Amino acid sequence: MHAAFFLLLAASLARYLLRHPWDGPAGWVVALSAALAGLYVLGPGAAAPARRGRVWLLAVVAVWMVLVVVAPSFALCAVPLLYTGLRLLPPRAALVLVALLTLFVVVALQKLADSGVDPMLLVAPPAAAAIATAVFAHARQQADRQRALIGDLLRTRRELAATERREGTLAERQRLSMEIHDTLAQGLSSQRMLLQAADRTWDGDPETARRHVRTAATIAEHNLAEARRFVHDLAPADLAAGGGDLAEALRALAARETTAALRVRFHAEGDGGPLSDRVASALLRIAQGALANVREHAGATTAAVTLTRLDDQVVLDVADDGRGFDPSGAPARGEGVRGYGLPAMRARLAALGGALTVESAPGEGTVLSASIPVEGAAR
């Protein structure tokens, strides 16, 4: 737009000088042209206050009007001024300026016409001004809509990012709570039971007491390794020791959980491809939590851990011959560590599209079954 203004100004001055070679008011025309060019160059930037821009536009238009009165050849310089007015002024003031510029252009063109009043010169400038104003208004409306849309998108993206951060925080909090429950809390519970048993038998059977203490120390060492791994979101220690093989990890877990009071057997059925790290870790944690519940609450003498690979799913069963319980009356989540086990197992399975089933009755033992579809279990 700036280039068009100076091009029209130079062309108008050249036309005037060719038709009026330095006679009459030619000196004033050159001076006014230079003043208009200088004033236009001093225009405010985009970051200038609106009031300053309007004062500058008023001065430019005033100098241009004087120049058009003296030399009608400068009438077409109104085109860039028209767009500048539409950009800087409020809608009503801009329309007044457009009408004023159009009037001056029509009068100036009529003066330049050699054959009196030309109807085309009466109609063409207002029509062109109307079209230019309509196009500019439409473009501004579209730009305003686009800015509003971009603002909405940016605001939505910020809200989405905040939501994702909150969800990530909650997910990490849930992961840590489940890991702490299935490793540290269960291990500390086992150590307490072993140390209590050692305290009761220390005087009468020192060897048994020492064996309980050594077992408690082994559990503490294992818990320390588990704590270091889940802080770094690594695989469970048993899974890492078995090279990522879930069956080997469950076999090691069964051997470690076997005591004089509780015998734990492991059995694997079926064959298939390797499981993903998430699935193997989840099933191992579920087995750890289930055996901890058997040890603490069931009063069982034997427990069986079975890993079954079917065509459409992988299933982990933990069964015991303990006292059993009523699943419908199980503690709700939030009632301490004891009430967190089953909800944590369900949360792990739900994240992988799996399900948890508990079958039990008072005096008839318990069977816990965790199943995950093959789609969620495949690497």
Phi and psi in degrees as a GROMACS rama.xvg file:
@    title "Ramachandran Plot"
@    xaxis  label "Phi"
@    yaxis  label "Psi"
@TYPE xy
-65.1609  -43.2677  HIS-2
-62.184  -40.5485  ALA-3
-63.1918  -39.0961  ALA-4
-62.0873  -49.5133  PHE-5
-68.6312  -31.7051  PHE-6
-66.2606  -45.6373  LEU-7
-65.0222  -38.3278  LEU-8
-64.4046  -44.0516  LEU-9
-66.8952  -40.4958  ALA-10
-65.5999  -39.5708  ALA-11
-66.267  -41.1817  SER-12
-65.9857  -41.2699  LEU-13
-63.3454  -41.6501  ALA-14
-62.7561  -42.5456  ARG-15
-65.1945  -43.5531  TYR-16
-68.4051  -31.712  LEU-17
-68.17  -33.827  LEU-18
-90.6359  -23.7554  ARG-19
-133.045  75.1033  HIS-20
-68.8573  93.1767  PRO-21
51.5761  44.2524  TRP-22
-128.922  156.318  ASP-23
66.0017  -130.879  GLY-24
-86.4178  24.0344  PRO-25
-59.1179  -38.4118  ALA-26
-62.7235  -41.2869  GLY-27
-65.6753  -37.9879  TRP-28
-62.9867  -44.7918  VAL-29
-63.54  -42.0128  VAL-30
-64.4916  -44.3003  ALA-31
-65.8139  -37.1943  LEU-32
-62.5553  -44.1169  SER-33
-63.8818  -40.845  ALA-34
-64.0437  -41.4367  ALA-35
-65.3542  -41.1684  LEU-36
-64.8563  -44.6359  ALA-37
-63.2833  -42.0797  GLY-38
-64.0511  -37.7809  LEU-39
-66.4053  -39.1245  TYR-40
-62.8813  -34.1014  VAL-41
-80.2634  12.2812  LEU-42
-59.5085  151.176  GLY-43
-69.7035  152.137  PRO-44
-76.9936  177.842  GLY-45
-65.5859  -27.2896  ALA-46
-89.6682  1.35444  ALA-47
-72.3969  154.358  ALA-48
-60.79  151.012  PRO-49
-63.588  -35.9654  ALA-50
-62.7498  -42.3676  ARG-51
-63.8561  -40.8303  ARG-52
-63.8528  -37.778  GLY-53
-70.2349  -38.1133  ARG-54
-63.8254  -42.669  VAL-55
-61.7621  -43.1483  TRP-56
-64.1835  -40.2187  LEU-57
-60.8975  -40.7997  LEU-58
-66.5569  -42.7259  ALA-59
-62.7832  -45.9883  VAL-60
-64.4674  -37.7343  VAL-61
-63.6074  -45.7147  ALA-62
-63.9746  -40.7499  VAL-63
-62.8812  -41.522  TRP-64
-61.2167  -43.4286  MET-65
-61.6858  -40.7638  VAL-66
-65.7944  -38.9078  LEU-67
-68.3009  -36.249  VAL-68
-63.4408  -39.5419  VAL-69
-76.44  -42.7683  VAL-70
-136.328  97.8414  ALA-71
-58.7618  -14.5541  PRO-72
-60.4051  -22.3622  SER-73
-86.3063  11.9535  PHE-74
-64.1037  -38.2531  ALA-75
-71.7926  -9.06411  LEU-76
-65.8882  -7.46017  CYS-77
-69.7241  -22.4747  ALA-78
-60.8865  -53.0615  VAL-79
-62.1938  -35.3147  PRO-80
-65.3623  -34.0717  LEU-81
-60.8227  -48.8906  LEU-82
-66.8034  -35.5797  TYR-83
-63.8022  -41.0168  THR-84
-64.1614  -42.8517  GLY-85
-61.2809  -30.9869  LEU-86
-80.5962  -35.7208  ARG-87
-94.5973  -26.0325  LEU-88
-100.288  156.718  LEU-89
-62.8413  161.038  PRO-90
-53.5553  -47.8161  PRO-91
-66.7862  -45.8542  ARG-92
-63.1156  -36.4467  ALA-93
-64.7001  -40.2609  ALA-94
-65.0519  -38.0037  LEU-95
-62.6966  -44.0432  VAL-96
-63.5282  -41.3122  LEU-97
-60.6458  -44.9085  VAL-98
-62.084  -41.8227  ALA-99
-65.7124  -44.441  LEU-100
-63.2347  -41.9605  LEU-101
-62.6544  -41.4323  THR-102
-60.5416  -45.6147  LEU-103
-63.5406  -39.0332  PHE-104
-64.6204  -45.1382  VAL-105
-60.1939  -47.3302  VAL-106
-63.4405  -42.19  VAL-107
-65.7217  -41.9969  ALA-108
-66.7123  -34.6949  LEU-109
-65.0321  -35.7176  GLN-110
-66.3793  -33.847  LYS-111
-77.1626  -19.5079  LEU-112
-69.7822  136.863  ALA-113
-88.1853  -16.9207  ASP-114
-112.33  37.1495  SER-115
79.0161  -147.448  GLY-116
-74.0135  126.229  VAL-117
-109.277  113.526  ASP-118
-58.3115  -35.2482  PRO-119
-61.7972  -41.2088  MET-120
-71.4084  -17.8529  LEU-121
-79.7918  -32.7484  LEU-122
-95.7986  -38.1355  VAL-123
-61.6887  -48.4885  ALA-124
-61.2146  -45.4875  PRO-125
-62.6766  -38.0861  PRO-126
-64.4408  -44.6374  ALA-127
-62.9376  -41.0223  ALA-128
-64.3525  -40.0981  ALA-129
-64.1333  -43.9793  ALA-130
-63.5718  -45.0738  ILE-131
-61.802  -41.6452  ALA-132
-65.3563  -42.9701  THR-133
-64.3055  -43.9478  ALA-134
-62.4452  -43.5727  VAL-135
-63.5548  -43.8363  PHE-136
-62.6852  -41.0811  ALA-137
-64.9917  -42.8858  HIS-138
-63.1846  -40.7189  ALA-139
-65.0332  -40.6438  ARG-140
-61.917  -43.7213  GLN-141
-64.2359  -39.3874  GLN-142
-64.5648  -40.6644  ALA-143
-63.0312  -41.8787  ASP-144
-63.8603  -40.2159  ARG-145
-65.4103  -41.814  GLN-146
-62.6137  -41.449  ARG-147
-63.7995  -40.6143  ALA-148
-65.3254  -42.6217  LEU-149
-63.0546  -40.6033  ILE-150
-61.3327  -42.4512  GLY-151
-63.8362  -41.0206  ASP-152
-64.6245  -42.5152  LEU-153
-64.3753  -42.1276  LEU-154
-64.7472  -41.6833  ARG-155
-64.4775  -38.7333  THR-156
-65.7673  -39.0504  ARG-157
-64.9334  -42.3294  ARG-158
-64.6305  -39.6006  GLU-159
-65.1959  -40.8234  LEU-160
-63.5442  -41.1695  ALA-161
-64.2864  -40.9013  ALA-162
-63.3469  -43.3146  THR-163
-63.2586  -37.7596  GLU-164
-64.2282  -42.9909  ARG-165
-63.7452  -43.4631  ARG-166
-65.0562  -38.3584  GLU-167
-63.7414  -40.3336  GLY-168
-63.6196  -44.4075  THR-169
-64.8567  -40.7783  LEU-170
-63.6851  -42.0166  ALA-171
-66.737  -37.1423  GLU-172
-64.267  -42.0969  ARG-173
-65.3408  -41.3224  GLN-174
-59.953  -46.7155  ARG-175
-64.3628  -39.9769  LEU-176
-63.5863  -40.706  SER-177
-68.0145  -40.8089  MET-178
-64.2323  -42.8524  GLU-179
-63.3087  -41.2806  ILE-180
-64.4705  -44.6217  HIS-181
-81.003  -13.2049  ASP-182
-120.031  -73.0206  THR-183
-64.8811  -48.9142  LEU-184
-63.0951  -45.2591  ALA-185
-66.3509  -40.0487  GLN-186
-64.8942  -42.4324  GLY-187
-63.7787  -37.131  LEU-188
-62.8095  -42.1665  SER-189
-64.6673  -42.7663  SER-190
-61.8218  -41.5333  GLN-191
-61.2287  -44.8106  ARG-192
-63.0848  -41.7276  MET-193
-66.4488  -42.134  LEU-194
-67.4209  -36.6917  LEU-195
-63.6602  -41.4977  GLN-196
-64.5982  -39.3744  ALA-197
-64.3681  -38.7549  ALA-198
-64.2606  -37.8352  ASP-199
-70.3732  -30.7123  ARG-200
-105.58  5.46214  THR-201
-61.5189  -43.0021  TRP-202
-78.6231  -42.3018  ASP-203
-81.2796  -34.9123  GLY-204
-141.11  78.5452  ASP-205
-58.8872  -34.9272  PRO-206
-64.2454  -43.9969  GLU-207
-62.622  -40.2949  THR-208
-61.6464  -44.2828  ALA-209
-62.838  -38.4715  ARG-210
-62.5358  -40.604  ARG-211
-62.1653  -41.4688  HIS-212
-65.9165  -42.1007  VAL-213
-63.4029  -39.7727  ARG-214
-63.5287  -41.9614  THR-215
-61.6435  -39.0181  ALA-216
-65.4094  -39.2867  ALA-217
-62.8543  -42.9726  THR-218
-63.1937  -40.1376  ILE-219
-62.3843  -41.2222  ALA-220
-64.4348  -42.1584  GLU-221
-64.1727  -41.5909  HIS-222
-62.8694  -36.5367  ASN-223
-62.9348  -42.7952  LEU-224
-64.4633  -40.7264  ALA-225
-62.8511  -42.5342  GLU-226
-61.4411  -43.3193  ALA-227
-64.1583  -35.1137  ARG-228
-74.573  -45.3169  ARG-229
-75.5958  -21.1418  PHE-230
-62.403  -36.8235  VAL-231
-94.5866  9.52748  HIS-232
57.5916  43.5323  ASP-233
-98.3167  175.252  LEU-234
-69.1922  155.191  ALA-235
-57.5304  154.154  PRO-236
-59.9506  -42.948  ALA-237
-62.0063  -37.8368  ASP-238
-69.6883  -40.5603  LEU-239
-66.6352  -39.6677  ALA-240
-65.4901  -30.4237  ALA-241
-90.3189  14.4571  GLY-242
68.5439  24.6412  GLY-243
85.901  2.77798  GLY-244
-84.5192  116.517  ASP-245
-64.3303  -40.1506  LEU-246
-60.4543  -43.8084  ALA-247
-64.9606  -38.8298  GLU-248
-65.1407  -41.2976  ALA-249
-67.4096  -35.5204  LEU-250
-64.4881  -43.1821  ARG-251
-64.5247  -38.7025  ALA-252
-62.7693  -44.0004  LEU-253
-62.1316  -40.6684  ALA-254
-65.7233  -39.2725  ALA-255
-71.0568  -33.0844  ARG-256
-81.182  -12.8769  GLU-257
-73.2501  126.141  THR-258
-132.666  -176.445  THR-259
-65.3732  -28.9092  ALA-260
-92.4345  -20.2744  ALA-261
-138.82  125.937  LEU-262
-106.968  126.331  ARG-263
-115.778  125.691  VAL-264
-110.679  149.855  ARG-265
-124.421  141.289  PHE-266
-143.977  136.458  HIS-267
-116.709  137.512  ALA-268
-128.201  144.651  GLU-269
79.9484  170.345  GLY-270
-144.745  150.473  ASP-271
-169.609  -174.56  GLY-272
-73.6639  174.352  GLY-273
-66.6755  149.418  PRO-274
-88.7987  155.037  LEU-275
-68.8564  158.672  SER-276
-60.8472  -40.0428  ASP-277
-63.7148  -43.2438  ARG-278
-68.0068  -46.4304  VAL-279
-60.8508  -43.0718  ALA-280
-63.331  -42.8511  SER-281
-63.3728  -45.452  ALA-282
-66.7667  -36.8246  LEU-283
-65.8187  -43.2229  LEU-284
-62.4288  -39.225  ARG-285
-63.8159  -41.8597  ILE-286
-63.7795  -40.3008  ALA-287
-61.9573  -45.844  GLN-288
-65.2756  -40.3831  GLY-289
-64.7943  -43.8642  ALA-290
-67.4967  -32.8946  LEU-291
-64.5349  -39.9066  ALA-292
-64.6555  -39.4445  ASN-293
-61.8983  -44.959  VAL-294
-65.3844  -40.1662  ARG-295
-85.7531  -37.128  GLU-296
-116.788  -25.4498  HIS-297
-80.7724  -29.2749  ALA-298
65.0324  31.3236  GLY-299
-86.9817  159.377  ALA-300
-105.055  -25.5286  THR-301
-136.937  149.495  THR-302
-143.208  149.12  ALA-303
-127.778  129.436  ALA-304
-111.055  121.828  VAL-305
-124.795  127.594  THR-306
-109.866  119.117  LEU-307
-119.037  127.719  THR-308
-105.703  111.088  ARG-309
-103.135  177.827  LEU-310
-67.5798  -35.2484  ASP-311
-112.738  -4.89302  ASP-312
-162.327  163.394  GLN-313
-115.232  134.143  VAL-314
-126.46  135.051  VAL-315
-116.143  122.761  LEU-316
-115.813  135.309  ASP-317
-126.426  113.631  VAL-318
-120.383  146.301  ALA-319
-140.483  164.272  ASP-320
-106.644  32.7337  ASP-321
-80.9558  -160.179  GLY-322
-76.1846  -16.407  ARG-323
70.8466  178.678  GLY-324
-164.113  173.598  PHE-325
-93.9407  109.142  ASP-326
-57.8642  -32.1767  PRO-327
-69.5279  -18.7314  SER-328
-107.166  18.9709  GLY-329
-66.219  150.337  ALA-330
-58.9871  143.708  PRO-331
-79.4501  157.79  ALA-332
-62.549  137.381  ARG-333
107.074  -10.3699  GLY-334
-91.2149  56.5189  GLU-335
79.286  -172.482  GLY-336
-65.1597  -35.454  VAL-337
-64.3937  -27.8865  ARG-338
-92.7244  4.82803  GLY-339
-99.0912  -18.0755  TYR-340
-59.1123  -57.0336  GLY-341
-64.1676  -45.8709  LEU-342
-58.6636  -36.8036  PRO-343
-65.9713  -40.2852  ALA-344
-62.7352  -44.0248  MET-345
-63.2012  -38.3668  ARG-346
-64.8604  -42.188  ALA-347
-59.9522  -45.337  ARG-348
-70.4285  -38.4159  LEU-349
-61.6855  -35.1953  ALA-350
-65.1607  -20.2936  ALA-351
-111.034  10.4404  LEU-352
78.1482  15.9562  GLY-353
-97.7052  -174.169  GLY-354
-146.374  155.085  ALA-355
-119.632  133.451  LEU-356
-124.924  132.728  THR-357
-123.092  122.004  VAL-358
-118.554  121.361  GLU-359
-162.566  162.28  SER-360
-156.968  150.015  ALA-361
-55.3781  125.126  PRO-362
84.0186  1.56999  GLY-363
-122.18  14.1717  GLU-364
76.5719  -174.782  GLY-365
-141.459  141.424  THR-366
-125.277  119.558  VAL-367
-108.674  129.087  LEU-368
-127.042  123.199  SER-369
-116.296  125.761  ALA-370
-126.484  142.55  SER-371
-133.577  130.136  ILE-372
-59.7951  155.202  PRO-373
-60.8149  -34.5106  VAL-374
-60.1237  -36.8713  GLU-375
-84.3806  -19.4303  GLY-376
-91.5899  -23.8422  ALA-377
-68.3075  147.886  ALA-378
